[in-house]
Amino acid sequence: MWSIKAVIRAVVTAALLPTTLAVPSPFGNGMTVRQDNGERMVFCHYMIGVLYVRTSSADYDDDMQRAKAIGIDALAFNIGVDPYTDQQLGYAYESAERNGMKAFISFDFNWYHTDQAVAVGQMIAKYGSQPAQLKFGDRIVASSFAGDGLDVAAMRTAAGNDVWFAPNFHPEMGTDFSVLDGALNWLAWPNDGNNKAPKPDANVTVQDGDNAYLAALGDKAYIAPVSPWFFTHFGPEVPYSKNWVFPSDTLWYDRWQEILELQPSYLEIITWNDYGESHYIGRLDSSHGDDGSSKWVYGFPHDAFLDMAVPFIAAYKAGASDPAPYITEDKIVYWFRPTLKDLDCDATDTTLVDIPDNSSGNYFKGRPNGWETMKDEVFVVTLLTEAASLTMSVDGNSATVDVPAGAAINSIGMTPGSVSFSLSRGGTTVLEGTSPMKILDHCPCGIYNFNPYSGTIPAGEVDELLPAGYSSIYNGLHVSTCGPTGFKVTAAANAQIPDQVVHVQATPTA
């Protein structure tokens, strides 16, 4: 498999070549405008709302290049009604065009209202002529987060185009799917059917969601969700207090296996950059502001999840059921939470405070709702060209397992201390390394942090938040330092970015 660095170099080089040359992509011709003819495409949800600190289209280039390099065909630009939305959308579309990426708008109905069909249509028309706009034939592609009840006919009239519309509408709400071209299922995590973690008497799997949407859509297009994690821990320091976790331990690996079996028309990775809900696969140093999530995001890169997805994306696009043929170099991908789930952080956690209004039911004090569903384990995915022997070590305790060629997942129990791995074949060590993150015996930033650290062997590029990304790290904090290594924000860094109103994606309630 191409390394991500190598693929990015190829993409950038191709962009600089004369336009008369045709440079093949290692993932096939995925950037062309195409008809909705069943050809598999990969979308990725991309939050515009956290990018208010960007000052030019160049600030988007790295995201575009990385997304294209791993086989993502189009970014779904999630927008609300923030005053900077148009400026940032303009930058994003310009960068997408320059980097050979496609894009479409996904309207966030946490902020839009269902009586704004004309406004939605006008926004589609405004950006539909952008060269980077994804179209099926001459139909502008658009989507949404929630929005059941929108007058789709009025939206299309206002857009002046027979929009190819595949929103996140919900079968269980009795929504008329006959007016749609497809639909996106947002719930990429096992849940209780009411936007919380599963309970013994209420457990809706992601596959249950697949089945519900497929039944409602018939022969229309289904956009299946794929997500690595979900954890959010906003306290009373913000107006969108919420605190829960969905079962996520092996979700990323398991869900890709399901995708290769299901082979949906399209899939959408949730998300590139929603740091507030911990399901980002993009880099921490991708320039963005701080919605208050830096308390659990600082020091927790997720780009190893992106690395793991590369052969699965290639297999999905080829209609294959096994990623093994698309793995051409050995790699270990691992992730784990920073502490054991029963570690007591009550004395310093930011959520042990009442809030004036919890009508949403999303705010829980202390440990996040659903914490009991998580396992105290280090999860390890091997991507191998040949069978080998994997040794996993935590605080000196080791386990060795035989692992096959292709993709496989294993785990070892957590205990405070260092985490390391080695891979041997025929008695020779072929890979080895130690995670930069240890399993901690204290509460990082004083909070209950259920966000995972992810890494690879061989190690990838160092990835750390920029100052704008941790500008609110002290808000609501009950300790004097923050970050897994006791990072302390300087007054200068904390003052670089003024307070802004930033919207935060939230999953729908049933």
KEVEXLO-47893 format. One record per residue (C-alpha): residue number from 1; x, y, z. Coordinates in Angstrom, 2 decimals. Example, Ala and Ser with C-alpha at 12.3 -4.5 7.8 and 13.67 -1.06 7.14 Angstrom:
residues 2
ATOM    nr         u         v         w
ATOM     1     12.30     -4.50      7.80
ATOM     2     13.67     -1.06      7.14
//
This chain:
residues 510
ATOM    nr         u         v         w
ATOM     1      0.00      0.00      0.00
ATOM     2      1.19      3.50     -0.67
ATOM     3      2.21      5.39      2.46
ATOM     4      0.07      8.48      3.06
ATOM     5      3.13     10.72      2.66
ATOM     6      3.93      9.11     -0.69
ATOM     7      0.39      9.44     -1.96
ATOM     8      0.21     13.10     -0.90
ATOM     9      3.46     13.75     -2.75
ATOM    10      2.01     12.11     -5.85
ATOM    11     -1.18     14.16     -5.59
ATOM    12      0.69     17.45     -5.12
ATOM    13      3.09     16.62     -7.97
ATOM    14      0.17     15.83    -10.24
ATOM    15     -1.43     19.19     -9.39
ATOM    16      1.76     20.97    -10.53
ATOM    17      2.10     19.13    -13.84
ATOM    18      0.80     20.62    -17.12
ATOM    19     -2.92     20.05    -17.49
ATOM    20     -2.42     18.11    -20.72
ATOM    21     -0.90     15.23    -18.77
ATOM    22     -3.11     12.56    -17.24
ATOM    23     -1.66     11.32    -13.95
ATOM    24     -3.33      8.18    -12.60
ATOM    25     -4.38      8.08     -8.95
ATOM    26     -3.30      5.06     -6.88
ATOM    27     -6.94      4.70     -5.89
ATOM    28     -8.46      4.95     -9.34
ATOM    29    -10.16      7.88    -11.06
ATOM    30    -12.16      8.89     -7.98
ATOM    31    -12.27     12.65     -8.57
ATOM    32    -14.30     12.79    -11.76
ATOM    33    -17.86     14.09    -11.86
ATOM    34    -20.02     11.03    -12.25
ATOM    35    -23.58      9.87    -12.57
ATOM    36    -25.37      8.19     -9.69
ATOM    37    -24.90      4.80    -11.31
ATOM    38    -23.96      2.66     -8.33
ATOM    39    -20.24      3.44     -8.50
ATOM    40    -18.96      3.37     -4.93
ATOM    41    -17.85      6.67     -3.44
ATOM    42    -16.47      7.71     -0.07
ATOM    43    -17.59     10.96      1.55
ATOM    44    -16.33     12.49      4.79
ATOM    45    -18.22     14.88      7.05
ATOM    46    -16.25     18.11      7.41
ATOM    47    -17.14     20.73     10.01
ATOM    48    -16.88     24.29      8.69
ATOM    49    -18.03     25.74     12.03
ATOM    50    -14.77     25.08     13.89
ATOM    51    -12.60     26.61     11.16
ATOM    52    -13.30     30.29     11.79
ATOM    53     -9.58     30.95     12.45
ATOM    54     -8.59     30.24      8.84
ATOM    55     -7.56     33.24      6.76
ATOM    56     -7.11     31.86      3.24
ATOM    57     -7.90     28.90      1.04
ATOM    58     -4.32     27.71      1.54
ATOM    59     -5.26     26.84      5.12
ATOM    60     -7.47     24.08      3.69
ATOM    61     -4.90     22.55      1.35
ATOM    62     -3.40     20.00      3.73
ATOM    63     -6.82     18.60      4.64
ATOM    64     -7.77     18.33      0.98
ATOM    65     -4.54     16.59      0.02
ATOM    66     -4.71     14.10      2.89
ATOM    67     -8.35     13.28      2.27
ATOM    68     -7.81     12.75     -1.45
ATOM    69     -4.68     10.67     -0.83
ATOM    70     -6.48      8.03      1.20
ATOM    71     -9.34      7.68     -1.28
ATOM    72    -12.00     10.09     -0.02
ATOM    73    -13.91     11.36     -3.06
ATOM    74    -15.83     14.30     -1.61
ATOM    75    -16.08     16.27      1.62
ATOM    76    -19.52     17.03      3.02
ATOM    77    -19.19     20.64      4.23
ATOM    78    -21.34     20.84      7.37
ATOM    79    -22.60     24.41      7.76
ATOM    80    -24.74     26.35     10.18
ATOM    81    -25.64     30.02     10.10
ATOM    82    -22.46     31.49     11.61
ATOM    83    -21.45     34.90     10.20
ATOM    84    -18.17     33.49      8.88
ATOM    85    -19.76     30.57      7.02
ATOM    86    -19.71     32.14      3.55
ATOM    87    -16.11     33.25      3.81
ATOM    88    -14.92     29.84      5.00
ATOM    89    -17.03     27.98      2.43
ATOM    90    -15.45     30.11     -0.28
ATOM    91    -11.97     29.23      0.97
ATOM    92    -12.87     25.54      1.23
ATOM    93    -14.33     25.27     -2.28
ATOM    94    -11.34     27.13     -3.72
ATOM    95     -8.91     24.76     -2.02
ATOM    96    -10.92     21.74     -3.08
ATOM    97    -10.73     22.84     -6.72
ATOM    98     -7.00     23.48     -6.51
ATOM    99     -6.37     20.05     -5.00
ATOM   100     -8.66     17.99     -7.22
ATOM   101    -11.20     17.28     -4.45
ATOM   102    -14.99     17.35     -4.77
ATOM   103    -17.37     18.76     -2.16
ATOM   104    -21.01     19.36     -1.33
ATOM   105    -22.94     21.18      1.39
ATOM   106    -24.49     19.35      4.35
ATOM   107    -26.97     21.65      6.10
ATOM   108    -26.92     21.37      9.87
ATOM   109    -30.48     21.57     11.19
ATOM   110    -29.28     22.23     14.69
ATOM   111    -28.97     25.74     13.23
ATOM   112    -31.10     25.80     10.11
ATOM   113    -34.86     25.42     10.56
ATOM   114    -37.17     23.26      8.50
ATOM   115    -39.15     26.33      7.37
ATOM   116    -36.04     27.65      5.61
ATOM   117    -36.39     25.60      2.42
ATOM   118    -35.89     28.68      0.24
ATOM   119    -32.73     29.72      2.12
ATOM   120    -31.36     26.20      1.78
ATOM   121    -32.09     26.16     -1.93
ATOM   122    -30.51     29.56     -2.43
ATOM   123    -27.33     28.42     -0.67
ATOM   124    -27.20     25.34     -2.92
ATOM   125    -27.55     27.58     -5.98
ATOM   126    -24.86     29.95     -4.71
ATOM   127    -22.20     27.25     -4.44
ATOM   128    -23.52     24.81     -7.04
ATOM   129    -21.55     26.47     -9.81
ATOM   130    -18.23     26.07     -7.99
ATOM   131    -15.85     23.86    -10.00
ATOM   132    -15.30     21.60     -6.97
ATOM   133    -19.02     21.02     -6.44
ATOM   134    -19.92     17.34     -6.63
ATOM   135    -22.58     16.74     -9.26
ATOM   136    -24.26     13.68    -10.66
ATOM   137    -24.69     14.69    -14.27
ATOM   138    -25.93     18.29    -13.97
ATOM   139    -27.58     17.69    -10.59
ATOM   140    -25.99     19.42     -7.60
ATOM   141    -25.42     17.03     -4.69
ATOM   142    -26.55     18.20     -1.23
ATOM   143    -27.16     16.60      2.15
ATOM   144    -28.00     17.48      5.74
ATOM   145    -27.72     16.66      9.39
ATOM   146    -31.35     16.08     10.50
ATOM   147    -34.01     18.32      8.85
ATOM   148    -37.07     16.06      8.64
ATOM   149    -40.01     18.23      7.61
ATOM   150    -38.11     20.39      5.11
ATOM   151    -40.16     21.21      2.00
ATOM   152    -37.93     19.45     -0.52
ATOM   153    -39.89     20.67     -3.55
ATOM   154    -39.56     24.30     -2.42
ATOM   155    -35.86     23.79     -1.80
ATOM   156    -35.34     22.45     -5.31
ATOM   157    -37.31     25.34     -6.84
ATOM   158    -35.20     27.88     -4.96
ATOM   159    -32.03     26.10     -6.08
ATOM   160    -33.07     26.31     -9.72
ATOM   161    -31.77     22.80    -10.15
ATOM   162    -33.06     19.27     -9.79
ATOM   163    -30.87     18.82     -6.72
ATOM   164    -29.62     15.31     -5.95
ATOM   165    -30.66     15.36     -2.30
ATOM   166    -29.61     12.70      0.20
ATOM   167    -30.25     14.16      3.67
ATOM   168    -30.07     12.68      7.15
ATOM   169    -33.84     12.19      7.37
ATOM   170    -35.21      9.43      9.60
ATOM   171    -37.40      6.46      8.65
ATOM   172    -38.73      6.14     12.19
ATOM   173    -40.22      9.65     11.96
ATOM   174    -42.45      8.68      9.06
ATOM   175    -40.66     11.07      6.70
ATOM   176    -41.61     10.81      3.03
ATOM   177    -38.55      9.26      1.38
ATOM   178    -40.21      9.26     -2.06
ATOM   179    -39.07     12.87     -2.62
ATOM   180    -35.43     12.02     -1.89
ATOM   181    -32.66     10.61     -4.07
ATOM   182    -31.04      8.90     -1.12
ATOM   183    -30.47      9.29      2.59
ATOM   184    -27.62      9.47      5.07
ATOM   185    -27.78      7.48      8.30
ATOM   186    -25.93      9.50     10.95
ATOM   187    -25.99      7.02     13.81
ATOM   188    -22.67      5.26     13.33
ATOM   189    -22.56      4.02     16.94
ATOM   190    -24.54      1.42     18.91
ATOM   191    -27.19      3.27     20.90
ATOM   192    -30.38      2.89     22.94
ATOM   193    -32.65      4.34     20.26
ATOM   194    -32.79      7.62     22.16
ATOM   195    -29.35      9.14     21.53
ATOM   196    -27.57      7.51     24.47
ATOM   197    -25.48      4.41     25.06
ATOM   198    -27.22      1.02     24.79
ATOM   199    -29.04     -0.35     27.79
ATOM   200    -29.82     -3.99     28.62
ATOM   201    -33.37     -3.54     27.33
ATOM   202    -32.55     -1.12     24.49
ATOM   203    -29.71     -1.85     22.09
ATOM   204    -29.86     -0.57     18.53
ATOM   205    -26.85     -1.72     16.53
ATOM   206    -25.42      0.18     13.58
ATOM   207    -26.56     -2.68     11.38
ATOM   208    -30.11     -2.21     12.70
ATOM   209    -29.85      1.32     11.34
ATOM   210    -28.57      0.02      8.01
ATOM   211    -31.57     -2.26      7.73
ATOM   212    -34.08      0.47      8.60
ATOM   213    -32.69      2.85      6.00
ATOM   214    -32.40      0.20      3.30
ATOM   215    -36.03     -0.79      3.87
ATOM   216    -37.19      2.84      3.68
ATOM   217    -35.09      3.68      0.63
ATOM   218    -35.87      0.70     -1.57
ATOM   219    -33.76      1.18     -4.70
ATOM   220    -32.64      4.70     -3.73
ATOM   221    -29.07      5.43     -2.66
ATOM   222    -27.98      4.67      0.88
ATOM   223    -25.10      6.61      2.47
ATOM   224    -23.85      4.32      5.22
ATOM   225    -22.01      5.81      8.21
ATOM   226    -18.54      4.84      9.45
ATOM   227    -17.06      6.38     12.58
ATOM   228    -14.15      5.57     14.89
ATOM   229    -15.48      6.84     18.23
ATOM   230    -17.92      9.02     20.16
ATOM   231    -17.16     10.82     23.42
ATOM   232    -18.18     14.30     24.51
ATOM   233    -17.67     15.99     27.87
ATOM   234    -18.85     19.61     27.80
ATOM   235    -19.59     21.04     31.22
ATOM   236    -21.39     24.22     32.31
ATOM   237    -18.59     26.38     30.89
ATOM   238    -20.41     26.25     27.50
ATOM   239    -24.11     26.56     26.60
ATOM   240    -24.14     23.16     24.86
ATOM   241    -23.38     21.02     27.93
ATOM   242    -23.39     17.30     27.14
ATOM   243    -21.56     14.29     28.49
ATOM   244    -21.81     10.79     27.10
ATOM   245    -19.95      8.04     25.28
ATOM   246    -21.15      5.47     22.76
ATOM   247    -19.56      1.98     22.70
ATOM   248    -16.53      2.49     20.50
ATOM   249    -13.80      0.06     21.52
ATOM   250    -13.48     -1.92     18.28
ATOM   251    -16.10      0.01     16.33
ATOM   252    -13.72      1.36     13.65
ATOM   253    -12.41     -2.09     12.74
ATOM   254    -15.76     -3.87     13.05
ATOM   255    -17.61     -1.30     11.00
ATOM   256    -15.20     -1.49      8.08
ATOM   257    -15.72     -5.25      8.01
ATOM   258    -19.48     -4.64      7.89
ATOM   259    -19.05     -2.11      5.06
ATOM   260    -17.13     -4.62      2.96
ATOM   261    -19.97     -7.07      3.45
ATOM   262    -22.78     -4.55      2.91
ATOM   263    -21.19     -2.71     -0.06
ATOM   264    -23.50      0.33      0.17
ATOM   265    -23.88      2.78     -2.70
ATOM   266    -21.91      5.35     -0.75
ATOM   267    -20.41      5.72      2.68
ATOM   268    -19.70      8.75      4.83
ATOM   269    -16.93      8.86      7.41
ATOM   270    -18.08     10.71     10.53
ATOM   271    -16.03     12.89     10.82
ATOM   272    -12.87     14.59      9.61
ATOM   273    -12.75     17.26     12.30
ATOM   274    -15.50     17.15     14.92
ATOM   275    -13.16     17.30     17.88
ATOM   276    -16.00     18.03     20.30
ATOM   277    -17.44     14.54     19.86
ATOM   278    -14.05     12.80     19.50
ATOM   279    -14.85     11.21     16.15
ATOM   280    -12.21     13.11     14.18
ATOM   281     -9.81     11.28     11.87
ATOM   282     -8.08     14.44     10.63
ATOM   283     -5.01     15.86     12.29
ATOM   284     -4.92     17.95     15.44
ATOM   285     -2.67     20.50     13.74
ATOM   286     -5.27     21.10     11.06
ATOM   287     -5.95     24.75     11.92
ATOM   288     -9.17     25.19     13.90
ATOM   289    -10.64     27.01     16.89
ATOM   290    -11.52     25.61     20.30
ATOM   291    -15.15     24.90     21.15
ATOM   292    -14.05     23.78     24.62
ATOM   293    -13.07     20.27     23.58
ATOM   294     -9.31     20.79     23.89
ATOM   295     -9.48     19.49     27.48
ATOM   296     -9.91     15.96     26.11
ATOM   297     -8.41     16.46     22.64
ATOM   298     -5.01     17.94     23.50
ATOM   299     -2.42     15.17     23.14
ATOM   300     -4.82     12.68     21.53
ATOM   301     -4.12     12.32     17.79
ATOM   302     -6.50     10.18     15.74
ATOM   303     -4.76     10.06     12.39
ATOM   304     -3.82      6.42     13.00
ATOM   305     -7.52      5.67     12.45
ATOM   306     -7.10      7.25      9.03
ATOM   307     -4.07      5.03      8.36
ATOM   308     -6.05      1.92      9.22
ATOM   309     -8.81      2.88      6.80
ATOM   310     -6.62      3.05      3.68
ATOM   311     -6.75     -0.62      2.59
ATOM   312    -10.42     -0.89      3.62
ATOM   313    -11.33      2.09      1.42
ATOM   314     -9.44      0.56     -1.49
ATOM   315    -11.20     -2.78     -0.96
ATOM   316    -14.63     -1.11     -0.72
ATOM   317    -14.12      0.76     -3.97
ATOM   318    -13.05     -2.43     -5.69
ATOM   319    -16.10     -4.31     -4.39
ATOM   320    -13.80     -6.66     -2.46
ATOM   321    -14.67     -8.35      0.83
ATOM   322    -11.11     -8.49      2.15
ATOM   323     -8.56     -5.65      2.51
ATOM   324     -5.62     -8.09      2.39
ATOM   325     -4.78     -7.58     -1.32
ATOM   326     -4.48     -3.83     -0.67
ATOM   327     -1.90     -4.17      2.12
ATOM   328      1.64     -4.00      0.73
ATOM   329      3.61     -3.02      3.85
ATOM   330      3.44     -4.13      7.48
ATOM   331      1.87     -1.75      9.99
ATOM   332      0.58     -1.88     13.55
ATOM   333     -2.28      0.46     14.45
ATOM   334     -3.28      0.84     18.10
ATOM   335     -5.51      2.92     20.33
ATOM   336     -6.45      3.13     24.00
ATOM   337     -8.08      5.48     26.49
ATOM   338     -5.69      7.35     28.83
ATOM   339     -7.05      5.87     32.09
ATOM   340     -9.00      2.95     33.49
ATOM   341    -12.71      3.64     33.43
ATOM   342    -13.17      3.39     37.21
ATOM   343    -10.48      5.98     38.03
ATOM   344    -12.09      8.55     40.37
ATOM   345    -11.92     12.10     39.00
ATOM   346    -14.88     13.51     40.92
ATOM   347    -12.77     15.99     42.88
ATOM   348    -11.66     17.88     39.75
ATOM   349    -13.96     16.95     36.86
ATOM   350    -15.63     19.84     35.07
ATOM   351    -19.11     18.28     34.94
ATOM   352    -19.79     17.93     38.69
ATOM   353    -21.69     21.21     38.54
ATOM   354    -25.39     21.88     38.01
ATOM   355    -26.56     23.60     34.85
ATOM   356    -29.65     25.80     34.61
ATOM   357    -31.30     23.85     31.80
ATOM   358    -30.92     20.18     30.93
ATOM   359    -34.07     19.86     28.85
ATOM   360    -32.00     18.06     26.21
ATOM   361    -31.18     15.28     28.68
ATOM   362    -27.62     15.25     27.33
ATOM   363    -25.85     16.43     30.48
ATOM   364    -24.63     13.92     33.04
ATOM   365    -22.44     14.64     36.03
ATOM   366    -19.07     12.93     36.37
ATOM   367    -18.35      9.89     34.25
ATOM   368    -20.00     10.11     30.84
ATOM   369    -23.27      8.31     30.35
ATOM   370    -22.39      4.90     28.90
ATOM   371    -18.97      4.63     30.56
ATOM   372    -19.78      1.10     31.73
ATOM   373    -19.97     -0.09     28.09
ATOM   374    -16.25      0.51     27.49
ATOM   375    -13.51     -2.07     28.03
ATOM   376    -10.21     -1.40     29.79
ATOM   377     -8.11     -2.72     26.91
ATOM   378     -5.49     -1.61     24.41
ATOM   379     -6.74     -2.43     20.92
ATOM   380     -4.27     -3.44     18.22
ATOM   381     -4.93     -3.86     14.49
ATOM   382     -2.25     -5.51     12.38
ATOM   383     -2.06     -4.82      8.66
ATOM   384      0.35     -7.44      7.36
ATOM   385      1.73     -8.75      4.09
ATOM   386      2.47    -12.12      5.71
ATOM   387      1.56    -13.91      8.92
ATOM   388      3.66    -12.95     11.95
ATOM   389      3.85    -13.01     15.74
ATOM   390      2.64     -9.94     17.65
ATOM   391      3.76     -9.12     21.18
ATOM   392      1.78     -6.50     23.12
ATOM   393      3.19     -5.17     26.38
ATOM   394      1.59     -2.94     29.01
ATOM   395      3.61     -1.93     32.09
ATOM   396      5.82     -4.98     31.57
ATOM   397      2.94     -7.45     31.20
ATOM   398      3.07     -9.09     27.78
ATOM   399      0.90    -11.22     25.55
ATOM   400      2.01    -12.82     22.29
ATOM   401     -0.39    -13.93     19.59
ATOM   402     -0.06    -15.30     16.07
ATOM   403     -1.60    -12.92     13.54
ATOM   404     -2.47    -13.72      9.92
ATOM   405     -1.69    -11.86      6.73
ATOM   406     -4.21     -9.12      6.05
ATOM   407     -6.09     -7.22      8.76
ATOM   408     -6.69     -8.60     12.24
ATOM   409     -7.55     -7.16     15.65
ATOM   410     -6.31     -8.15     19.11
ATOM   411     -6.18     -6.53     22.54
ATOM   412     -4.44     -6.61     25.91
ATOM   413     -5.70     -5.42     29.28
ATOM   414     -4.93     -1.90     30.49
ATOM   415     -2.92     -1.01     33.57
ATOM   416     -1.04      2.24     34.27
ATOM   417      2.35      2.25     32.57
ATOM   418      4.06      2.24     29.18
ATOM   419      2.61      0.50     26.11
ATOM   420      4.82     -1.17     23.50
ATOM   421      4.61     -3.59     20.59
ATOM   422      6.84     -5.83     18.51
ATOM   423      6.21     -7.93     15.44
ATOM   424      8.41    -10.86     14.49
ATOM   425      8.50    -13.20     11.54
ATOM   426     10.68    -16.27     11.32
ATOM   427     12.43    -15.31     14.55
ATOM   428     13.36    -11.86     13.26
ATOM   429     11.85     -8.65     14.62
ATOM   430     10.36     -6.68     11.75
ATOM   431      8.55     -3.92     13.70
ATOM   432      8.81     -2.61     17.23
ATOM   433      8.03      0.57     19.11
ATOM   434      6.64      2.19     22.25
ATOM   435      3.64      4.48     22.38
ATOM   436      4.46      8.12     23.24
ATOM   437      1.36      8.03     25.47
ATOM   438      1.29      5.98     28.66
ATOM   439     -1.75      4.67     30.46
ATOM   440     -2.12      7.14     33.32
ATOM   441     -2.86      6.71     37.01
ATOM   442     -4.23     10.26     37.29
ATOM   443     -6.93     12.34     35.62
ATOM   444     -5.50     14.32     32.67
ATOM   445     -6.73     17.92     32.95
ATOM   446     -8.59     16.70     36.03
ATOM   447    -11.43     15.29     33.94
ATOM   448    -12.95     11.97     32.93
ATOM   449    -11.37     11.55     29.51
ATOM   450    -12.74      8.71     27.37
ATOM   451    -11.10      9.96     24.16
ATOM   452     -8.54      7.46     22.80
ATOM   453     -4.92      8.01     21.92
ATOM   454     -4.08      6.40     18.57
ATOM   455     -0.74      5.58     17.02
ATOM   456      1.12      3.39     14.56
ATOM   457      4.26      1.32     14.37
ATOM   458      6.23      2.58     12.47
ATOM   459      5.30      5.91     14.07
ATOM   460      3.67      8.59     11.96
ATOM   461      4.26     12.33     11.93
ATOM   462      4.01     14.13     15.27
ATOM   463      0.58     15.77     15.55
ATOM   464     -0.21     18.45     18.13
ATOM   465     -2.84     21.15     18.55
ATOM   466     -1.94     24.65     17.42
ATOM   467     -2.59     27.53     19.88
ATOM   468     -6.00     28.34     18.38
ATOM   469     -7.02     24.74     18.99
ATOM   470     -6.41     24.98     22.74
ATOM   471     -7.39     28.62     23.30
ATOM   472    -10.26     27.63     25.62
ATOM   473     -8.47     24.84     27.43
ATOM   474     -8.68     26.53     30.84
ATOM   475    -12.37     27.42     30.66
ATOM   476    -14.12     25.58     33.49
ATOM   477    -10.95     23.69     34.46
ATOM   478    -10.51     22.86     38.14
ATOM   479     -6.76     22.18     37.95
ATOM   480     -3.83     24.42     37.07
ATOM   481     -2.35     22.30     34.28
ATOM   482     -3.86     20.40     31.40
ATOM   483     -2.85     17.69     28.95
ATOM   484     -1.50     14.20     29.64
ATOM   485      2.01     15.52     30.33
ATOM   486      0.96     18.46     32.48
ATOM   487      0.93     21.03     29.68
ATOM   488      0.35     24.60     30.90
ATOM   489     -1.15     27.19     28.56
ATOM   490      0.66     30.51     28.54
ATOM   491     -1.31     33.71     28.91
ATOM   492     -0.12     34.80     25.46
ATOM   493     -1.36     31.61     23.79
ATOM   494     -4.65     31.79     25.64
ATOM   495     -5.20     35.34     24.43
ATOM   496     -4.43     34.75     20.76
ATOM   497     -7.94     33.80     19.75
ATOM   498    -10.91     35.90     20.88
ATOM   499    -14.03     34.22     22.21
ATOM   500    -16.29     33.24     19.32
ATOM   501    -19.67     31.64     18.98
ATOM   502    -18.97     28.22     17.49
ATOM   503    -21.65     25.69     16.73
ATOM   504    -21.15     22.06     17.68
ATOM   505    -22.53     19.02     15.87
ATOM   506    -24.87     16.92     17.97
ATOM   507    -26.45     13.57     17.16
ATOM   508    -30.22     13.53     16.71
ATOM   509    -32.64     12.34     19.32
ATOM   510    -35.20      9.81     18.20
//
